[in-house]
Amino acid sequence: MSNISTFFTKLGTNAALLEAYKRDPRGVMKSNGLTEEEIEAVKSGDKTRISQLSGDKEMAMYLIVLNPTE
């Protein structure tokens, strides 16, 4: 499983992580091992790019990613 898929799984199952992500999305993604490329893809909301980076072509792991402003 890719870093980004693992992160989406954690984000969807860990309320504390989700709250931290709402406050500091970039910091939380970085501390969870996402690369700058992955972070930028998530921040942009580009589902095609996220799918490519995650390796999840059906976007099964991409539930809803909040994209609060930094």
C-alpha positions as CSV (number, residue, x, y, z in Angstrom):
1,M,0.0,0.0,0.0
2,S,1.3,3.4,-0.9
3,N,2.0,6.2,1.6
4,I,-1.0,8.1,0.3
5,S,-3.4,5.2,0.5
6,T,-2.2,4.4,4.1
7,F,-2.7,8.0,5.0
8,F,-6.3,8.1,3.6
9,T,-7.0,4.9,5.6
10,K,-5.7,6.5,8.8
11,L,-7.5,9.7,8.1
12,G,-10.8,7.9,7.6
13,T,-10.4,5.8,10.8
14,N,-8.7,8.1,13.3
15,A,-10.8,11.1,14.5
16,A,-7.9,12.7,16.2
17,L,-5.8,12.6,13.0
18,L,-8.7,14.1,11.1
19,E,-9.0,16.9,13.5
20,A,-5.2,17.6,13.3
21,Y,-5.5,17.4,9.5
22,K,-8.2,20.1,9.6
23,R,-5.9,22.4,11.6
24,D,-2.7,21.7,9.7
25,P,-3.2,19.6,6.5
26,R,0.3,20.0,5.2
27,G,2.0,19.3,8.5
28,V,-0.1,16.2,9.1
29,M,0.6,14.9,5.7
30,K,4.3,15.5,6.0
31,S,4.5,13.9,9.4
32,N,2.7,10.9,8.0
33,G,5.3,10.3,5.3
34,L,3.7,11.9,2.2
35,T,6.1,13.4,-0.3
36,E,5.8,17.0,-1.5
37,E,4.3,15.6,-4.8
38,E,1.7,13.6,-2.9
39,I,0.9,16.6,-0.6
40,E,0.4,18.9,-3.6
41,A,-1.8,16.3,-5.4
42,V,-4.0,16.1,-2.3
43,K,-4.1,19.8,-1.8
44,S,-5.1,20.3,-5.5
45,G,-7.9,17.8,-5.3
46,D,-6.7,16.2,-8.6
47,K,-8.3,12.8,-8.4
48,T,-6.5,11.5,-11.4
49,R,-3.1,12.5,-10.0
50,I,-4.0,11.1,-6.5
51,S,-5.1,7.8,-8.2
52,Q,-1.8,7.6,-10.1
53,L,0.3,8.3,-6.9
54,S,-1.7,6.0,-4.7
55,G,-1.8,3.1,-7.2
56,D,-5.5,2.8,-6.4
57,K,-7.1,3.1,-9.9
58,E,-10.6,2.7,-8.6
59,M,-10.1,5.3,-5.8
60,A,-11.4,2.9,-3.2
61,M,-9.2,4.6,-0.6
62,Y,-10.2,8.1,-1.7
63,L,-13.2,8.7,0.5
64,I,-13.4,12.4,1.2
65,V,-10.3,14.4,1.8
66,L,-11.0,17.8,3.2
67,N,-8.9,20.5,1.7
68,P,-8.9,23.3,4.2
69,T,-6.9,26.4,3.4
70,E,-3.6,26.7,5.0
